[in-house]
Amino acid sequence: MSAHTSVLGTFEPGDGWLFRLPVGAKYLILLALAVPPIFIFQWWATLAGLVLVLVILLTSALGLRRIFAFGWYIWFFLGLLAMYQVIGLRWEAAFVTAGNMLLAVLAARMLTLTTSTADLLDALSRGLRVLRHVRINPDAVALMVALMVRSIPFLAGSIEDARAAARARGKERNLALLLTPAVVNAVSYAQRTGEALQARGLPEDPA
C-alpha cells in the first residue's frame, strides 16, 4: 500500500546537512519549532515556525514534493480545523490552529525523512533512561512509539486504499465502503502486532 508511509514519510539516505546532524539535536530542533507557537498562539509565531521548518527542510536537499507528500487526509483535517474557526469569525485562530498542526507534521517529517526509525528509537530510549528512577521502562516507551510510528501510517493508508477502491466502483461517498475495509485492516493489524509482541516477549519492567 503506497500510502502507508505518507504521514511521517520514509527514510532514504541523503547528503543534506540534516542527515548528518546527531539525532538528539534533531529532537531539540523539533521541540524548539513545534512547542513555542502552541503557547504563544499568535499568527507571527506560527508563521515564523513554518518558515523556519521549510528553510531547514529545503536546505537539507529535500524537495517540496517529498516534504509535502503526506496525504490528502492531512490537508482535509487542516481545512476542517481552519473552517471551524472561520465559522466563528476567528480568522487569526483559523491560521494559528491549522498552521500549528501543519508545523507539527513538518517538524515530525524533518526527523523521519532524515533519520532511520532504529536510530530515532535508540535515541529516544537513551534520553528516557532517567525515567527508570520512577519505575518507568524507557524501552517500553520506545516500543510504544515504534508501534505508533508504524501503525498510524498503516491505518491512514488503509483509509486511502478503501477510498481508492470505492472511487473505482463509483461509490466514493458510501461511508460503509470506506470504513468497513479500514476497520477490518485495523483489527487484523492489531492482532498481528499483538501476536508478534507475544512471540518475542514484551520488555521487562525495570527492577
Backbone as a chain_set.jsonl record, in Angstrom:
{"seq": "MSAHTSVLGTFEPGDGWLFRLPVGAKYLILLALAVPPIFIFQWWATLAGLVLVLVILLTSALGLRRIFAFGWYIWFFLGLLAMYQVIGLRWEAAFVTAGNMLLAVLAARMLTLTTSTADLLDALSRGLRVLRHVRINPDAVALMVALMVRSIPFLAGSIEDARAAARARGKERNLALLLTPAVVNAVSYAQRTGEALQARGLPEDPA", "coords": {"N": [[0.848, -1.183, 0.0], [0.822, 2.017, -1.032], [0.319, 4.323, 0.353], [0.861, 3.998, 2.978], [3.084, 4.974, 4.328], [2.907, 7.663, 4.16], [2.242, 9.721, 5.948], [4.255, 10.196, 7.97], [6.416, 9.827, 6.385], [9.174, 8.229, 4.61], [12.358, 7.089, 5.443], [15.218, 7.821, 3.562], [18.56, 7.503, 2.683], [20.609, 10.425, 2.495], [22.446, 13.401, 1.389], [22.242, 15.854, 2.57], [22.718, 18.456, 5.09], [21.147, 18.029, 7.331], [20.85, 15.302, 7.479], [23.251, 14.503, 8.497], [23.305, 15.468, 11.008], [23.333, 14.959, 14.568], [21.005, 12.719, 16.178], [19.863, 13.519, 18.604], [20.098, 16.303, 18.494], [18.324, 16.841, 16.457], [15.888, 16.165, 17.627], [15.771, 18.206, 19.545], [15.581, 20.444, 17.879], [13.106, 19.922, 16.714], [11.405, 20.196, 18.975], [11.924, 22.877, 19.602], [10.865, 24.149, 17.399], [8.152, 23.319, 17.212], [6.855, 23.536, 19.731], [6.909, 26.234, 21.033], [5.12, 27.968, 19.374], [2.629, 26.898, 20.051], [2.129, 27.694, 22.676], [2.467, 30.46, 22.545], [0.592, 31.224, 20.611], [0.05, 33.076, 18.483], [-0.258, 34.663, 15.313], [2.143, 35.431, 14.092], [4.104, 33.917, 15.358], [3.44, 31.323, 14.604], [3.712, 31.567, 11.807], [6.443, 32.172, 11.653], [7.539, 29.779, 12.627], [6.717, 27.971, 10.621], [8.065, 29.0, 8.38], [10.74, 28.675, 9.201], [10.943, 25.844, 9.522], [10.515, 25.019, 6.914], [12.695, 26.195, 5.619], [14.769, 24.761, 6.838], [14.193, 22.146, 5.927], [14.276, 22.435, 3.119], [16.907, 23.299, 2.676], [18.185, 21.022, 3.243], [18.326, 19.363, 1.141], [15.857, 18.265, 0.471], [13.169, 17.977, -1.552], [10.254, 19.974, -2.458], [8.064, 18.355, -3.182], [8.538, 15.933, -1.839], [8.593, 16.844, 0.774], [5.963, 17.704, 1.274], [4.447, 15.452, 0.837], [2.273, 14.039, 2.328], [-0.299, 13.036, 2.189], [-3.81, 13.356, 1.343], [-5.645, 13.409, 3.405], [-4.541, 14.703, 5.597], [-4.464, 17.355, 4.728], [-7.188, 17.692, 4.462], [-8.056, 17.466, 7.118], [-6.72, 19.662, 8.24], [-8.033, 21.676, 6.867], [-10.615, 21.39, 7.933], [-10.137, 22.121, 10.612], [-9.405, 24.817, 10.286], [-11.738, 25.813, 9.088], [-13.642, 25.525, 11.103], [-12.866, 27.508, 12.902], [-13.117, 29.758, 11.284], [-15.843, 29.888, 10.866], [-16.684, 30.921, 13.269], [-15.757, 33.423, 12.948], [-13.137, 33.794, 13.676], [-10.478, 34.613, 12.504], [-7.668, 34.834, 12.805], [-7.223, 32.786, 14.656], [-7.949, 30.627, 13.082], [-5.842, 30.457, 11.231], [-3.677, 30.093, 13.005], [-4.333, 27.733, 14.442], [-4.612, 25.687, 12.437], [-2.152, 26.116, 11.218], [-0.265, 25.568, 13.249], [-0.699, 22.835, 13.558], [0.075, 21.91, 11.027], [2.737, 22.688, 11.157], [3.666, 20.984, 13.19], [3.44, 18.503, 11.902], [5.255, 18.821, 9.752], [7.613, 19.266, 11.189], [7.86, 16.804, 12.46], [8.228, 15.188, 10.217], [10.667, 16.148, 9.465], [12.342, 14.769, 11.143], [11.726, 12.017, 10.542], [12.2, 11.744, 7.811], [14.891, 12.072, 7.541], [16.229, 10.426, 9.258], [16.8, 7.117, 10.329], [14.308, 4.783, 11.51], [15.196, 3.044, 13.501], [17.424, 4.42, 14.595], [16.123, 6.683, 15.581], [14.476, 5.609, 17.601], [16.357, 4.405, 19.271], [17.742, 6.638, 20.195], [15.676, 7.92, 21.534], [15.092, 6.061, 23.542], [17.495, 6.133, 24.996], [17.433, 8.776, 25.874], [15.317, 8.689, 27.615], [16.102, 7.251, 29.799], [16.34, 8.275, 32.314], [13.857, 7.988, 33.386], [13.775, 5.556, 34.61], [14.19, 5.892, 37.274], [11.762, 6.486, 38.302], [10.467, 4.158, 38.011], [9.655, 3.596, 35.371], [9.87, 2.002, 32.347], [12.144, 2.79, 29.932], [12.613, 1.446, 27.535], [10.183, 0.242, 27.039], [8.601, 2.469, 26.598], [9.814, 3.439, 24.284], [9.193, 1.308, 22.627], [6.394, 1.593, 22.44], [6.279, 3.988, 21.066], [7.442, 3.158, 18.692], [5.495, 1.387, 17.765], [3.436, 3.212, 17.343], [4.576, 4.8, 15.325], [4.621, 2.991, 13.253], [1.947, 2.133, 13.045], [0.162, 4.334, 12.629], [0.743, 5.412, 9.962], [0.074, 3.049, 8.565], [-2.701, 2.646, 9.119], [-3.739, 5.015, 8.124], [-3.071, 4.665, 5.469], [-4.686, 2.478, 4.888], [-7.226, 3.618, 4.926], [-6.96, 5.327, 2.755], [-6.581, 3.462, 0.678], [-9.052, 2.135, 0.769], [-10.697, 4.225, 0.041], [-9.806, 4.676, -2.576], [-10.571, 2.26, -3.765], [-13.351, 2.4, -3.469], [-13.857, 4.642, -5.033], [-13.164, 3.65, -7.533], [-15.291, 1.974, -7.965], [-17.277, 3.717, -8.275], [-18.538, 4.629, -5.975], [-17.741, 6.518, -4.057], [-18.773, 8.102, -2.036], [-19.974, 6.433, -0.284], [-20.075, 5.607, 2.942], [-19.903, 3.171, 4.266], [-18.453, 1.524, 2.559], [-16.06, 2.802, 2.724], [-15.302, 2.764, 5.442], [-15.572, 0.113, 6.428], [-13.576, -1.735, 5.21], [-11.291, -0.442, 6.226], [-11.598, -0.666, 9.007], [-11.557, -3.465, 9.298], [-8.949, -3.989, 8.412], [-7.576, -2.607, 10.407], [-8.193, -4.072, 12.732], [-7.085, -6.544, 12.026], [-4.408, -5.807, 11.769], [-3.823, -5.045, 14.414], [-4.146, -7.518, 15.699], [-2.074, -9.028, 14.507], [0.123, -7.539, 15.35], [-0.066, -7.836, 18.142], [0.319, -10.618, 18.358], [2.936, -10.809, 17.409], [4.333, -9.366, 19.353], [3.804, -10.935, 21.588], [5.062, -13.275, 20.864], [7.729, -12.53, 20.808], [8.122, -11.456, 23.261], [7.399, -9.022, 25.682], [9.024, -5.927, 26.704], [10.765, -6.222, 29.768], [9.77, -5.122, 33.03], [11.481, -2.458, 34.729], [13.83, -3.14, 37.298]], "CA": [[0.0, 0.0, 0.0], [1.726, 3.129, -1.202], [0.02, 5.436, 1.237], [1.051, 3.633, 4.385], [4.153, 5.728, 4.953], [2.819, 9.026, 3.662], [2.096, 10.719, 7.004], [5.556, 10.507, 8.545], [7.448, 9.72, 5.373], [10.086, 7.093, 4.657], [13.762, 7.496, 5.447], [16.113, 7.447, 2.48], [19.843, 8.172, 2.923], [20.847, 11.623, 1.702], [23.697, 14.12, 1.616], [21.986, 17.145, 3.196], [23.32, 18.647, 6.415], [20.268, 17.499, 8.372], [21.091, 13.865, 7.573], [24.482, 14.289, 9.258], [23.133, 16.025, 12.349], [23.001, 13.943, 15.581], [19.571, 12.549, 16.393], [19.449, 14.334, 19.735], [19.956, 17.688, 18.032], [17.082, 16.919, 15.665], [14.776, 16.199, 18.593], [15.735, 19.542, 20.138], [15.062, 21.355, 16.858], [11.666, 19.662, 16.614], [10.737, 20.815, 20.122], [12.074, 24.331, 19.505], [9.999, 24.629, 16.328], [6.729, 22.989, 17.347], [6.253, 23.832, 21.034], [6.632, 27.65, 21.331], [3.906, 28.533, 18.772], [1.427, 26.404, 20.729], [1.897, 28.501, 23.87], [2.35, 31.868, 22.155], [-0.693, 31.276, 19.905], [-0.039, 34.301, 17.698], [-0.031, 34.333, 13.907], [3.538, 35.637, 13.714], [4.889, 32.796, 15.863], [3.138, 30.183, 13.725], [4.335, 31.836, 10.509], [7.89, 32.047, 11.812], [7.851, 28.364, 12.732], [6.55, 27.353, 9.305], [9.157, 29.456, 7.522], [11.975, 28.052, 9.664], [10.977, 24.406, 9.229], [10.661, 24.873, 5.465], [14.087, 26.505, 5.294], [15.57, 23.622, 7.277], [13.949, 21.006, 5.046], [14.719, 22.726, 1.752], [18.362, 23.368, 2.642], [18.696, 19.669, 3.512], [18.181, 18.611, -0.116], [14.552, 17.609, 0.403], [12.337, 18.763, -2.452], [8.91, 20.308, -2.0], [7.15, 17.215, -3.356], [8.753, 14.974, -0.761], [8.267, 17.492, 2.043], [4.521, 17.809, 1.469], [3.777, 14.22, 0.414], [1.736, 13.334, 3.494], [-1.655, 12.531, 2.001], [-4.919, 14.314, 1.257], [-6.412, 13.436, 4.651], [-3.961, 15.728, 6.462], [-4.967, 18.641, 4.246], [-8.615, 17.731, 4.78], [-8.168, 17.733, 8.543], [-6.306, 21.05, 8.45], [-9.126, 22.505, 6.373], [-11.702, 21.35, 8.921], [-9.729, 22.933, 11.751], [-9.483, 26.229, 9.921], [-13.133, 26.16, 8.818], [-14.337, 25.65, 12.386], [-12.543, 28.817, 13.452], [-13.642, 30.798, 10.384], [-17.289, 29.995, 11.117], [-16.833, 31.816, 14.416], [-15.104, 34.687, 12.579], [-11.845, 33.881, 14.354], [-9.583, 34.444, 11.36], [-6.312, 34.562, 13.273], [-7.224, 31.456, 15.271], [-8.001, 29.651, 11.993], [-4.485, 30.296, 10.715], [-2.786, 29.586, 14.049], [-4.67, 26.346, 14.768], [-4.206, 24.825, 11.327], [-0.722, 26.298, 10.984], [0.497, 24.832, 14.264], [-0.802, 21.414, 13.242], [0.952, 21.689, 9.874], [4.106, 22.822, 11.66], [3.996, 19.751, 13.912], [3.621, 17.434, 10.909], [6.504, 19.071, 9.035], [8.725, 19.06, 12.112], [7.994, 15.356, 12.63], [8.811, 14.657, 8.984], [12.08, 16.516, 9.493], [13.005, 13.64, 11.793], [11.533, 10.706, 9.92], [12.742, 11.727, 6.453], [16.352, 12.173, 7.554], [16.785, 9.531, 10.273], [16.172, 5.798, 10.332], [13.458, 4.519, 12.664], [16.014, 2.419, 14.555], [18.206, 5.462, 15.255], [15.194, 7.531, 16.322], [14.019, 4.917, 18.808], [17.507, 4.225, 20.163], [17.993, 7.923, 20.851], [14.576, 8.167, 22.464], [15.272, 5.17, 24.685], [18.606, 6.66, 25.801], [17.016, 10.017, 26.502], [14.306, 8.424, 28.638], [16.631, 6.378, 30.846], [16.116, 8.906, 33.621], [12.559, 7.542, 33.885], [13.931, 4.341, 35.414], [14.156, 6.277, 38.683], [10.352, 6.495, 38.72], [9.971, 2.828, 37.656], [9.103, 3.565, 34.021], [10.84, 1.362, 31.475], [12.312, 3.57, 28.709], [12.499, 0.572, 26.369], [8.756, 0.058, 26.787], [8.124, 3.721, 25.993], [10.317, 3.445, 22.912], [8.408, 0.327, 21.892], [5.089, 2.183, 22.147], [6.488, 4.976, 19.999], [7.667, 2.394, 17.464], [4.193, 0.9, 17.305], [2.707, 4.365, 16.821], [5.193, 5.201, 14.067], [4.243, 2.034, 12.218], [0.501, 1.925, 12.913], [-0.541, 5.498, 12.082], [0.78, 5.386, 8.501], [-0.648, 1.883, 8.039], [-4.133, 2.877, 9.193], [-4.054, 6.079, 7.172], [-3.003, 4.054, 4.151], [-5.86, 1.623, 4.719], [-8.338, 4.507, 4.562], [-6.703, 5.795, 1.389], [-6.828, 2.347, -0.227], [-10.502, 1.924, 0.729], [-11.249, 5.341, -0.729], [-9.495, 4.44, -3.98], [-11.402, 1.15, -4.218], [-14.726, 2.896, -3.591], [-13.898, 5.535, -6.184], [-13.134, 2.821, -8.738], [-16.623, 1.389, -8.115], [-18.23, 4.812, -8.393], [-19.282, 4.774, -4.72], [-16.801, 7.183, -3.167], [-19.473, 8.713, -0.91], [-20.552, 5.385, 0.557], [-19.231, 5.501, 4.13], [-19.702, 1.761, 4.62], [-17.357, 1.01, 1.734], [-14.831, 3.457, 3.153], [-14.926, 2.443, 6.808], [-15.507, -1.32, 6.714], [-12.243, -2.305, 4.964], [-10.306, 0.17, 7.118], [-11.764, -1.264, 10.335], [-11.079, -4.849, 9.203], [-7.483, -3.933, 8.364], [-7.087, -2.166, 11.713], [-8.297, -5.207, 13.655], [-6.098, -7.535, 11.604], [-3.087, -5.27, 12.102], [-3.673, -5.125, 15.869], [-3.957, -8.918, 16.057], [-0.727, -9.438, 14.094], [1.075, -6.863, 16.223], [-0.122, -8.497, 19.441], [0.939, -11.936, 18.245], [4.378, -10.626, 17.275], [4.852, -8.958, 20.656], [3.718, -12.08, 22.491], [6.062, -14.261, 20.447], [9.079, -12.038, 21.11], [8.208, -11.062, 24.663], [7.389, -7.589, 25.937], [10.138, -5.504, 27.55], [10.542, -6.474, 31.183], [9.733, -3.933, 33.868], [12.758, -2.222, 35.373], [13.883, -3.63, 38.683]], "C": [[0.885, 1.235, 0.0], [1.501, 4.242, -0.215], [0.401, 5.185, 2.679], [2.15, 4.43, 5.073], [4.055, 7.205, 4.621], [2.754, 10.067, 4.764], [3.457, 11.142, 7.535], [6.688, 10.413, 7.542], [8.345, 8.512, 5.582], [11.525, 7.584, 4.563], [14.487, 6.945, 4.233], [17.418, 8.196, 2.696], [20.046, 9.353, 1.973], [22.127, 12.32, 2.105], [23.493, 15.475, 2.289], [22.55, 17.231, 4.605], [22.473, 18.058, 7.532], [20.46, 15.997, 8.552], [22.296, 13.569, 8.469], [24.376, 14.781, 10.699], [22.803, 14.908, 13.345], [21.496, 13.9, 15.855], [19.077, 13.423, 17.539], [19.238, 15.789, 19.348], [18.684, 17.865, 17.214], [15.855, 16.952, 16.569], [14.646, 17.591, 19.211], [15.187, 20.57, 19.145], [13.56, 21.18, 16.71], [10.914, 20.36, 17.744], [10.787, 22.339, 20.03], [11.152, 24.917, 18.441], [8.517, 24.479, 16.659], [6.094, 23.458, 18.644], [5.958, 25.314, 21.258], [5.379, 28.226, 20.669], [2.613, 28.079, 19.446], [1.091, 27.28, 21.929], [1.742, 29.989, 23.548], [1.004, 32.137, 21.489], [-0.928, 32.645, 19.255], [0.348, 33.967, 16.266], [1.432, 34.445, 13.521], [4.434, 34.493, 14.205], [4.688, 31.558, 14.992], [3.81, 30.363, 12.373], [5.846, 31.676, 10.578], [8.305, 30.584, 11.889], [7.752, 27.65, 11.394], [7.686, 27.733, 8.366], [10.463, 28.753, 7.904], [12.039, 26.575, 9.303], [11.12, 24.164, 7.733], [12.088, 25.182, 5.026], [14.994, 25.337, 5.665], [15.424, 22.443, 6.317], [14.501, 21.241, 3.646], [16.236, 22.797, 1.64], [19.006, 22.021, 2.95], [18.495, 18.753, 2.316], [16.92, 17.765, -0.152], [13.628, 18.5, -0.441], [10.942, 18.998, -1.889], [7.954, 19.127, -2.1], [7.306, 16.218, -2.227], [8.363, 15.566, 0.588], [6.769, 17.438, 2.319], [3.756, 16.551, 1.06], [3.257, 13.453, 1.622], [0.256, 13.032, 3.379], [-2.738, 13.597, 2.066], [-5.643, 14.474, 2.589], [-5.856, 14.451, 5.643], [-4.466, 17.105, 6.041], [-6.456, 18.793, 4.566], [-8.825, 18.083, 6.25], [-7.78, 19.171, 8.868], [-7.395, 22.013, 7.988], [-10.299, 22.547, 7.345], [-11.375, 22.204, 10.145], [-9.884, 24.419, 11.46], [-10.932, 26.665, 9.726], [-13.919, 26.358, 10.114], [-14.096, 27.023, 13.006], [-13.122, 29.944, 12.597], [-15.137, 30.992, 10.602], [-17.559, 30.942, 12.289], [-16.162, 33.156, 14.201], [-13.795, 34.905, 13.341], [-10.751, 33.603, 13.319], [-8.16, 34.114, 11.801], [-6.212, 33.175, 13.887], [-7.255, 30.363, 14.204], [-6.605, 29.39, 11.451], [-3.576, 29.638, 11.75], [-3.062, 28.112, 14.341], [-4.218, 25.388, 13.674], [-2.705, 24.916, 11.082], [0.129, 25.555, 11.986], [0.448, 23.329, 14.019], [0.103, 21.065, 12.053], [2.415, 21.758, 10.296], [4.543, 21.558, 12.383], [4.254, 18.603, 12.951], [4.952, 17.6, 10.191], [7.713, 18.854, 9.931], [8.947, 17.571, 12.359], [8.623, 14.723, 11.392], [10.281, 15.038, 8.858], [12.904, 15.396, 10.127], [12.939, 12.379, 10.946], [12.086, 10.624, 8.503], [14.262, 11.681, 6.433], [17.023, 11.232, 8.547], [16.056, 8.197, 10.22], [15.351, 5.607, 11.598], [14.253, 3.924, 13.821], [16.811, 3.472, 15.32], [17.314, 6.378, 16.092], [14.801, 6.885, 17.655], [15.158, 4.665, 19.791], [17.802, 5.515, 20.923], [16.914, 8.239, 21.876], [14.724, 7.315, 23.724], [16.391, 5.668, 25.596], [18.188, 7.918, 26.555], [16.031, 9.816, 27.642], [14.812, 7.541, 29.775], [16.439, 6.954, 32.24], [14.797, 8.445, 34.238], [12.653, 6.258, 34.704], [13.857, 4.661, 36.911], [12.724, 6.352, 39.204], [9.66, 5.218, 38.236], [9.179, 2.83, 36.354], [10.187, 3.033, 33.103], [10.976, 2.156, 30.183], [12.216, 2.732, 27.447], [11.038, 0.328, 26.007], [8.156, 1.297, 26.134], [8.559, 3.788, 24.531], [9.542, 2.455, 22.04], [7.034, 0.886, 21.512], [5.193, 3.222, 21.034], [6.691, 4.267, 18.666], [6.358, 1.878, 16.884], [3.37, 2.04, 16.701], [3.243, 4.767, 15.451], [4.767, 4.279, 12.933], [2.734, 1.97, 11.991], [-0.225, 3.105, 12.289], [-0.461, 5.536, 10.557], [0.006, 4.216, 7.901], [-2.149, 2.137, 8.01], [-4.561, 3.983, 8.232], [-4.026, 5.548, 5.747], [-4.185, 3.154, 3.862], [-7.073, 2.448, 4.314], [-8.181, 4.987, 3.131], [-6.99, 4.694, 0.375], [-8.323, 2.064, -0.356], [-11.177, 3.014, -0.092], [-11.011, 5.131, -2.228], [-10.359, 3.317, -4.557], [-12.848, 1.595, -4.4], [-14.867, 3.819, -4.792], [-13.929, 4.741, -7.492], [-14.496, 2.186, -9.015], [-17.701, 2.463, -8.24], [-19.051, 5.05, -7.14], [-18.395, 5.424, -3.657], [-17.477, 7.763, -1.926], [-20.142, 7.7, 0.012], [-19.635, 5.145, 1.753], [-18.947, 4.056, 4.525], [-18.531, 1.175, 3.842], [-16.024, 1.624, 2.134], [-14.355, 2.924, 4.504], [-14.737, 0.951, 7.056], [-14.142, -1.93, 6.412], [-11.185, -1.742, 5.899], [-10.384, -0.439, 8.511], [-11.248, -2.703, 10.346], [-9.555, -4.883, 9.192], [-6.898, -3.534, 9.709], [-7.098, -3.308, 12.722], [-7.246, -6.266, 13.32], [-4.685, -7.088, 11.971], [-2.828, -5.374, 13.596], [-3.42, -6.555, 16.313], [-2.549, -9.393, 15.698], [0.333, -8.81, 14.99], [1.118, -7.527, 17.593], [0.543, -9.85, 19.419], [2.462, -11.826, 18.159], [5.007, -10.241, 18.611], [4.86, -10.129, 21.639], [4.787, -13.109, 22.157], [7.473, -13.836, 20.853], [9.251, -11.651, 22.57], [8.265, -9.564, 24.82], [8.6, -7.202, 26.777], [9.807, -5.7, 29.022], [10.536, -5.162, 31.953], [11.078, -3.738, 34.54], [12.724, -2.671, 36.826], [13.818, -2.476, 39.669]], "O": [[1.625, 1.462, 0.957], [2.409, 5.035, 0.035], [0.274, 6.078, 3.517], [2.142, 4.547, 6.299], [5.033, 7.935, 4.786], [3.174, 11.203, 4.545], [3.773, 12.331, 7.546], [7.8, 10.867, 7.813], [8.277, 7.852, 6.619], [11.859, 8.399, 3.703], [14.386, 5.76, 3.915], [17.396, 9.414, 2.878], [19.698, 9.283, 0.794], [22.813, 11.899, 3.037], [24.468, 16.178, 2.555], [22.825, 16.212, 5.238], [23.002, 17.635, 8.56], [20.258, 15.472, 9.647], [22.358, 12.524, 9.117], [25.266, 14.531, 11.512], [22.06, 13.99, 12.998], [20.808, 14.918, 15.771], [17.994, 14.004, 17.456], [18.303, 16.433, 19.822], [18.043, 18.915, 17.272], [14.899, 17.681, 16.305], [13.536, 18.095, 19.38], [14.423, 21.458, 19.522], [12.822, 22.159, 16.595], [9.91, 21.032, 17.508], [9.807, 23.015, 20.344], [10.706, 26.057, 18.567], [7.723, 25.389, 16.421], [4.899, 23.754, 18.663], [4.837, 25.639, 21.647], [4.621, 28.923, 21.344], [1.613, 28.796, 19.416], [-0.076, 27.58, 22.18], [0.975, 30.693, 24.205], [0.355, 33.146, 21.765], [-1.965, 33.277, 19.455], [1.182, 33.093, 16.029], [1.923, 33.653, 12.716], [5.411, 34.142, 13.543], [5.638, 30.839, 14.684], [4.411, 29.426, 11.847], [6.459, 31.112, 9.672], [9.306, 30.188, 11.291], [8.6, 26.82, 11.065], [8.207, 26.886, 7.641], [11.202, 28.291, 7.035], [13.071, 26.097, 8.831], [11.775, 23.206, 7.322], [12.63, 24.502, 4.155], [15.882, 24.966, 4.897], [16.414, 21.817, 5.94], [15.118, 20.354, 3.058], [16.798, 22.4, 0.62], [20.23, 21.893, 2.92], [18.493, 17.529, 2.448], [16.908, 16.68, -0.733], [13.349, 19.641, -0.073], [10.506, 18.311, -0.966], [7.128, 18.916, -1.212], [6.313, 15.709, -1.708], [7.853, 14.852, 1.452], [6.346, 17.164, 3.442], [2.53, 16.589, 0.95], [3.73, 12.355, 1.917], [-0.392, 12.79, 4.397], [-2.598, 14.608, 2.755], [-6.19, 15.538, 2.879], [-6.608, 15.004, 6.446], [-4.848, 17.92, 6.88], [-6.921, 19.883, 4.898], [-9.677, 18.907, 6.581], [-8.436, 19.825, 9.68], [-7.649, 23.034, 8.627], [-10.903, 23.598, 7.558], [-12.235, 22.924, 10.653], [-10.418, 25.176, 12.27], [-11.316, 27.757, 10.147], [-14.759, 27.252, 10.207], [-15.01, 27.628, 13.567], [-13.564, 30.964, 13.125], [-15.642, 32.113, 10.532], [-18.549, 31.673, 12.29], [-16.008, 33.94, 15.138], [-13.398, 36.038, 13.613], [-10.18, 32.513, 13.268], [-7.521, 33.223, 11.241], [-5.23, 32.465, 13.667], [-6.664, 29.299, 14.387], [-6.223, 28.24, 11.234], [-2.8, 28.74, 11.423], [-2.126, 27.324, 14.474], [-3.531, 24.402, 13.942], [-2.06, 23.914, 10.775], [1.146, 24.968, 11.617], [1.434, 22.627, 14.243], [0.807, 20.055, 12.072], [3.235, 20.965, 9.834], [5.675, 21.106, 12.208], [5.179, 17.816, 13.154], [5.699, 16.634, 10.035], [8.728, 18.319, 9.486], [10.089, 17.121, 12.457], [9.457, 13.825, 11.507], [11.055, 14.328, 8.215], [14.024, 15.115, 9.698], [13.959, 11.75, 10.666], [12.411, 9.532, 8.037], [14.86, 11.297, 5.428], [18.248, 11.233, 8.671], [14.834, 8.157, 10.082], [15.655, 6.194, 12.637], [14.016, 4.257, 14.982], [16.874, 3.432, 16.549], [17.701, 6.799, 17.182], [14.797, 7.539, 18.697], [14.953, 4.705, 21.004], [18.073, 5.499, 22.123], [17.2, 8.762, 22.953], [14.507, 7.796, 24.836], [16.261, 5.634, 26.819], [18.54, 8.105, 27.719], [15.917, 10.661, 28.53], [14.027, 7.126, 30.628], [16.381, 6.218, 33.225], [14.624, 8.497, 35.456], [11.712, 5.909, 35.416], [13.502, 3.801, 37.717], [12.498, 6.288, 40.412], [8.441, 5.185, 38.069], [8.158, 2.152, 36.239], [11.301, 3.557, 33.084], [10.028, 2.205, 29.4], [11.79, 3.226, 26.403], [10.688, 0.22, 24.832], [7.317, 1.199, 25.238], [7.774, 4.147, 23.654], [9.268, 2.724, 20.871], [6.565, 0.677, 20.393], [4.317, 3.325, 20.175], [6.183, 4.709, 17.636], [6.138, 1.924, 15.674], [2.696, 1.864, 15.686], [2.474, 5.041, 14.53], [4.575, 4.718, 11.799], [2.289, 1.772, 10.86], [-1.142, 2.905, 11.492], [-1.494, 5.679, 9.903], [-0.639, 4.358, 6.862], [-2.804, 1.878, 7.001], [-5.616, 3.896, 7.604], [-4.852, 5.93, 4.917], [-4.642, 3.07, 2.722], [-7.856, 2.031, 3.461], [-9.155, 5.047, 2.38], [-7.577, 4.957, -0.675], [-8.812, 1.787, -1.451], [-12.123, 2.746, -0.834], [-11.898, 5.377, -3.046], [-10.824, 3.405, -5.693], [-13.499, 1.213, -5.373], [-15.879, 3.783, -5.491], [-14.627, 5.109, -8.437], [-14.823, 1.893, -10.165], [-18.891, 2.155, -8.305], [-20.145, 5.61, -7.216], [-18.307, 4.954, -2.523], [-16.841, 7.903, -0.881], [-20.801, 8.077, 0.981], [-18.561, 4.56, 1.616], [-17.879, 3.751, 5.056], [-17.719, 0.428, 4.389], [-14.972, 1.028, 1.905], [-13.168, 2.664, 4.696], [-13.846, 0.557, 7.808], [-13.581, -2.593, 7.284], [-10.283, -2.463, 6.324], [-9.353, -0.7, 9.132], [-10.577, -3.115, 11.292], [-8.94, -5.702, 9.875], [-5.855, -4.048, 10.115], [-6.14, -3.495, 13.473], [-6.599, -6.816, 14.212], [-3.87, -7.889, 12.428], [-1.73, -5.751, 14.007], [-2.591, -6.801, 17.189], [-1.904, -10.08, 16.49], [1.317, -9.457, 15.348], [2.194, -7.756, 18.145], [1.258, -10.204, 20.356], [3.189, -12.627, 18.747], [6.082, -10.728, 18.962], [5.797, -10.293, 22.42], [5.352, -13.74, 23.05], [8.308, -14.673, 21.199], [10.373, -11.53, 23.064], [9.074, -8.896, 24.176], [9.153, -8.043, 27.486], [8.705, -5.383, 29.468], [11.214, -4.207, 31.575], [11.75, -4.709, 34.888], [11.692, -2.581, 37.49], [13.85, -2.696, 40.88]]}, "num_chains": 1, "name": "protein.A"}
